[in-house]
Amino acid sequence: MVLRRAHRKSRHGCAECKRRRVKCDENRPTCSNCANRDTVCEYESLTSLLWTSEQRASRHVTRASRSNRDQRTETILGVGANTQGIVRQILSESSAPTSSAPTLNLQHMELMMQWCNSTYQTLSRNERTDTVWRHAVPEEALSNPFLMHGILALSALHLARTSPEKTRRAAYLEQAMAHQNQALELFRDLLCDLNKANSKPMVAFAGIVVLYTFGSPHIRDVQDPWACIDSLCQVLVLSRGVLQLIRYPADTISGSAFAPILQLDESYAPLQGEAKTIIDDLYEANNLCGLQDANHETEVYASTIGNFAKMLSLVHGGVTTSTVAIRWAIKLPQEIP
């Protein structure tokens, strides 16, 4: 008698393969069948941030095998102690003997790994803030969906900009926009209810959304070359809004694990060469405008130039993160529109 060769059933195939009743290899974002037929490949798991549940028979998992699996997963992820706790929580919940066990959304897991391994550094200034953005912020996101969507959005945008697999960049950008839209929708509902309970995730998300806007693609308008400047101004206005958000819960944050975010102790290096020449020229041009125009607000622009000089000296002092630009916008005088 000819034995039938064992094969793995496809339980999470795409919608098109299910419709055609063919086996799906479940490759993301496009399975082989859809790629060969040049059809749209969609997975039901993309419809929600929450993992979908599927009925299946519960299997007995020994304590030893579960422990080995935890260790292998943490080694692969290469994450710190706090993030390992998150991983253990996820694994313990998914391996518990229940009649309905959740299935992993691998795209979201990929984006979270991207955050823990790389993207968090785009917001961090030093080792002390590394701990906040890499561990404390994801922990807050577990109970604040808008922050979780923000993390996944920025991670997807980071991959869209830097992934060596150029064919996947468009898919990453689509994921980024989808998560950002969901994050903003949830965030807006909370803006009028800022309190001690949500202050930390709100402040964290404010920083994420500003950096996301900085990194988002801006299409150049040939007929309106100033459009890119207008977009930059909108980013700066958004950055200044972060200051208003930080002022209210500052006391709460200063006594929490998020405190390093508000502690600014970077060293300033004196400007030299071309950078110093540019600043001197700006001061001279400002004074000249003041002499020629009685309505010119010389002091306001002098303060703005001074803040710009400080941010440049931070860069010369070794601070290379994009938060320098955000801080310059935050420190602009209120008279600057």
C-alpha positions as CSV (number, residue, x, y, z in Angstrom):
1,M,0.0,0.0,0.0
2,V,1.3,3.5,-1.0
3,L,1.7,5.7,2.1
4,R,0.5,9.3,1.7
5,R,3.3,11.8,2.3
6,A,2.7,14.0,5.3
7,H,2.2,17.6,4.7
8,R,1.5,20.8,6.7
9,K,-2.0,22.2,6.4
10,S,-2.2,25.9,5.6
11,R,-4.3,27.5,8.4
12,H,-3.5,31.1,7.9
13,G,-3.5,31.4,4.1
14,C,-4.4,34.5,2.2
15,A,-8.0,35.3,1.2
16,E,-7.3,34.6,-2.5
17,C,-5.9,31.1,-1.9
18,K,-8.8,30.3,0.4
19,R,-11.2,31.4,-2.3
20,R,-9.5,29.2,-4.9
21,R,-9.1,26.4,-2.3
22,V,-5.4,25.9,-3.0
23,K,-2.6,25.5,-0.5
24,C,-1.0,28.9,0.5
25,D,2.6,29.0,1.5
26,E,1.7,32.0,3.7
27,N,4.6,34.2,2.6
28,R,4.3,37.8,3.6
29,P,3.4,40.3,2.2
30,T,2.6,38.3,-1.0
31,C,2.4,34.5,-1.2
32,S,3.9,32.5,-4.1
33,N,0.5,31.7,-5.7
34,C,-0.6,35.4,-5.8
35,A,2.8,36.5,-7.0
36,N,2.7,34.0,-9.9
37,R,-0.9,35.0,-10.8
38,D,-0.2,38.7,-10.2
39,T,-3.2,39.1,-7.9
40,V,-3.8,41.1,-4.8
41,C,-2.7,39.1,-1.7
42,E,-4.5,39.9,1.5
43,Y,-4.3,38.3,5.0
44,E,-7.1,38.6,7.5
45,S,-4.5,39.2,10.3
46,L,-3.9,42.7,9.0
47,T,-7.4,43.9,10.0
48,S,-6.5,44.5,13.6
49,L,-3.6,45.1,15.9
50,L,-5.0,42.4,18.2
51,W,-4.1,38.9,17.4
52,T,-7.0,36.9,16.0
53,S,-8.2,33.7,17.7
54,E,-8.5,30.4,16.1
55,Q,-10.2,27.2,17.4
56,R,-7.7,24.3,17.7
57,A,-7.1,21.4,19.9
58,S,-5.1,22.2,23.0
59,R,-1.7,20.5,23.2
60,H,0.3,19.6,26.2
61,V,3.4,21.7,26.6
62,T,5.9,20.5,29.2
63,R,7.6,23.0,31.5
64,A,11.1,22.1,30.1
65,S,10.1,22.6,26.5
66,R,8.4,25.9,27.3
67,S,11.5,27.1,29.1
68,N,13.7,26.1,26.2
69,R,11.4,27.9,23.8
70,D,11.5,31.1,25.9
71,Q,15.3,31.1,25.9
72,R,15.6,30.5,22.2
73,T,13.1,33.3,21.5
74,E,14.9,35.8,23.7
75,T,18.2,34.9,22.1
76,I,16.9,35.5,18.7
77,L,15.3,38.8,19.6
78,G,18.4,40.0,21.3
79,V,16.4,42.3,23.7
80,G,16.9,43.5,27.3
81,A,15.5,42.3,30.5
82,N,12.3,44.4,30.5
83,T,11.5,43.4,26.9
84,Q,12.1,39.8,27.8
85,G,9.4,40.1,30.4
86,I,7.0,41.2,27.7
87,V,8.1,38.2,25.5
88,R,7.5,35.8,28.5
89,Q,4.1,37.3,29.1
90,I,3.1,36.8,25.4
91,L,4.5,33.2,25.3
92,S,2.9,32.2,28.6
93,E,-0.5,33.4,27.4
94,S,-0.2,31.8,24.0
95,S,0.9,28.4,25.5
96,A,-1.7,28.1,28.2
97,P,-4.1,25.2,27.7
98,T,-7.2,26.8,26.4
99,S,-9.8,25.9,23.8
100,S,-9.1,29.1,21.8
101,A,-5.4,30.2,21.5
102,P,-4.3,33.4,19.8
103,T,-2.2,33.3,16.6
104,L,0.8,35.6,16.2
105,N,0.7,38.5,13.8
106,L,4.3,38.2,12.4
107,Q,4.2,41.6,10.7
108,H,3.6,43.3,14.0
109,M,6.3,41.1,15.7
110,E,8.7,42.1,13.0
111,L,8.0,45.8,13.6
112,M,8.4,45.4,17.4
113,M,11.7,43.7,16.9
114,Q,12.8,46.6,14.6
115,W,11.9,49.0,17.4
116,C,13.8,47.1,20.1
117,N,16.9,46.6,17.9
118,S,17.1,49.9,16.1
119,T,14.3,52.4,15.8
120,Y,14.2,53.4,19.4
121,Q,17.7,54.9,18.9
122,T,16.2,57.6,16.6
123,L,14.5,59.1,19.6
124,S,17.2,58.4,22.2
125,R,19.9,60.9,23.2
126,N,22.1,58.8,25.5
127,E,22.3,55.5,27.4
128,R,19.9,56.7,30.1
129,T,17.2,57.5,27.5
130,D,18.0,54.3,25.7
131,T,16.3,52.4,28.6
132,V,13.2,54.6,28.4
133,W,12.6,54.3,24.7
134,R,13.7,50.6,24.4
135,H,11.9,49.2,27.5
136,A,9.6,51.6,29.3
137,V,7.8,52.9,26.3
138,P,6.9,49.5,24.9
139,E,5.7,48.4,28.3
140,E,3.3,51.5,28.4
141,A,2.2,50.6,24.9
142,L,0.9,47.2,26.1
143,S,-2.0,49.1,27.8
144,N,-2.2,52.1,25.4
145,P,-3.1,51.0,21.9
146,F,-2.4,54.5,20.4
147,L,1.2,54.3,21.6
148,M,1.5,50.8,20.3
149,H,0.3,51.9,16.9
150,G,2.8,54.8,17.0
151,I,5.7,52.5,17.8
152,L,4.7,50.1,14.9
153,A,4.2,53.1,12.5
154,L,7.6,54.6,13.2
155,S,9.3,51.2,12.9
156,A,7.6,50.5,9.6
157,L,8.6,54.0,8.3
158,H,12.2,53.3,9.5
159,L,12.2,50.0,7.5
160,A,10.7,51.7,4.5
161,R,13.6,54.2,4.5
162,T,16.5,51.8,5.3
163,S,15.5,48.2,4.4
164,P,18.0,46.5,2.0
165,E,15.1,44.7,0.4
166,K,13.9,47.6,-1.8
167,T,11.0,45.6,-3.1
168,R,9.4,45.6,0.4
169,R,9.8,49.3,1.1
170,A,6.4,50.2,-0.4
171,A,4.7,47.5,1.8
172,Y,6.5,48.9,4.9
173,L,5.3,52.4,4.0
174,E,1.7,51.2,3.6
175,Q,1.9,49.6,7.1
176,A,3.4,52.8,8.5
177,M,0.5,54.9,7.2
178,A,-2.1,52.5,8.4
179,H,-0.7,52.3,12.0
180,Q,-0.2,56.1,12.1
181,N,-3.8,56.8,11.1
182,Q,-5.1,54.5,13.8
183,A,-2.7,56.0,16.4
184,L,-3.8,59.6,15.6
185,E,-7.5,58.7,15.7
186,L,-7.1,57.2,19.2
187,F,-4.7,60.0,20.4
188,R,-7.1,62.8,19.4
189,D,-9.7,61.4,21.7
190,L,-7.4,61.7,24.7
191,L,-6.0,65.2,24.1
192,C,-8.8,66.8,26.1
193,D,-8.3,64.3,28.9
194,L,-4.6,64.5,29.8
195,N,-4.1,63.2,33.4
196,K,-1.5,61.4,35.5
197,A,-2.7,58.0,34.3
198,N,-2.0,58.7,30.6
199,S,0.7,61.4,30.8
200,K,3.6,59.1,30.1
201,P,2.2,57.4,27.0
202,M,0.9,60.7,25.7
203,V,4.3,62.4,26.0
204,A,6.0,59.4,24.4
205,F,3.6,59.4,21.5
206,A,4.0,63.1,21.0
207,G,7.8,62.6,20.4
208,I,7.1,59.6,18.1
209,V,4.5,61.5,16.0
210,V,6.9,64.5,15.5
211,L,9.7,62.2,14.3
212,Y,7.4,60.3,12.1
213,T,6.4,63.5,10.4
214,F,10.0,64.5,9.9
215,G,10.7,61.1,8.3
216,S,7.6,60.9,6.1
217,P,8.1,61.2,2.4
218,H,7.4,64.7,1.1
219,I,6.6,64.9,-2.6
220,R,8.3,67.8,-4.4
221,D,5.9,70.1,-6.2
222,V,7.7,71.5,-9.3
223,Q,5.1,74.3,-9.7
224,D,5.3,75.3,-6.1
225,P,9.0,75.0,-4.9
226,W,8.0,76.5,-1.5
227,A,5.7,73.6,-0.7
228,C,8.5,71.7,0.9
229,I,9.2,74.7,3.2
230,D,5.6,74.9,4.2
231,S,5.7,71.2,5.1
232,L,8.8,71.8,7.2
233,C,7.0,74.7,9.0
234,Q,4.1,72.4,9.8
235,V,6.5,69.9,11.4
236,L,8.1,72.7,13.5
237,V,4.6,73.8,14.6
238,L,3.8,70.3,15.6
239,S,7.1,70.1,17.5
240,R,6.2,73.2,19.5
241,G,3.0,71.5,20.5
242,V,5.0,68.9,22.3
243,L,6.1,71.5,24.8
244,Q,2.5,72.3,25.7
245,L,1.9,68.6,26.2
246,I,5.0,68.2,28.5
247,R,4.3,71.2,30.7
248,Y,1.2,69.7,32.5
249,P,2.5,66.3,33.5
250,A,6.1,67.3,34.1
251,D,6.0,66.6,37.8
252,T,4.5,63.1,37.2
253,I,7.1,62.2,34.6
254,S,10.0,63.6,36.6
255,G,9.3,61.0,39.3
256,S,9.0,58.0,37.0
257,A,11.1,55.9,34.7
258,F,10.5,58.4,32.0
259,A,12.5,61.1,33.9
260,P,15.6,60.9,31.7
261,I,13.6,62.2,28.7
262,L,13.3,65.6,30.5
263,Q,16.9,65.7,31.8
264,L,18.9,67.7,29.3
265,D,22.6,67.6,30.3
266,E,24.4,67.5,26.9
267,S,27.7,69.3,26.5
268,Y,27.9,72.3,24.1
269,A,31.0,72.6,21.9
270,P,32.1,76.0,20.6
271,L,31.2,76.7,17.0
272,Q,34.1,76.9,14.6
273,G,34.7,77.4,10.9
274,E,31.8,77.6,8.5
275,A,29.2,77.0,11.2
276,K,30.4,80.1,13.2
277,T,30.5,82.1,10.0
278,I,26.9,81.3,9.2
279,I,25.7,82.3,12.7
280,D,27.7,85.6,12.5
281,D,26.2,86.4,9.1
282,L,22.7,85.7,10.4
283,Y,23.2,88.1,13.4
284,E,24.6,90.8,11.0
285,A,21.7,90.4,8.6
286,N,19.2,90.6,11.4
287,N,20.8,93.8,12.7
288,L,20.8,95.3,9.2
289,C,17.1,94.5,8.8
290,G,16.4,96.2,12.1
291,L,18.1,99.4,11.0
292,Q,16.2,99.4,7.7
293,D,12.8,98.4,8.9
294,A,11.3,99.9,12.1
295,N,8.8,97.1,12.4
296,H,11.4,94.4,12.2
297,E,11.5,92.4,15.5
298,T,15.3,92.3,16.0
299,E,15.3,90.9,19.5
300,V,12.9,88.0,18.6
301,Y,15.0,87.0,15.6
302,A,18.2,87.3,17.6
303,S,16.8,84.9,20.2
304,T,15.9,82.5,17.4
305,I,19.4,82.7,15.9
306,G,20.8,82.1,19.4
307,N,18.8,79.0,19.9
308,F,19.9,77.8,16.5
309,A,23.5,78.4,17.4
310,K,23.0,76.3,20.6
311,M,21.5,73.4,18.7
312,L,24.5,73.5,16.3
313,S,26.9,73.5,19.2
314,L,25.1,70.4,20.5
315,V,25.7,68.7,17.2
316,H,29.4,69.7,17.4
317,G,29.4,68.3,21.0
318,G,28.4,64.8,19.7
319,V,24.6,64.9,19.7
320,T,23.5,63.5,16.3
321,T,19.9,62.5,16.8
322,S,17.0,64.2,15.1
323,T,15.8,65.4,18.5
324,V,18.1,68.4,18.1
325,A,15.9,69.8,15.4
326,I,12.8,69.2,17.4
327,R,14.3,70.9,20.4
328,W,15.1,74.0,18.3
329,A,11.5,74.2,17.2
330,I,10.3,73.8,20.8
331,K,12.5,76.7,22.0
332,L,11.4,79.2,19.4
333,P,10.0,82.4,20.8
334,Q,6.2,82.5,20.9
335,E,6.2,85.5,18.6
336,I,7.5,83.3,15.8
337,P,4.4,82.0,14.0
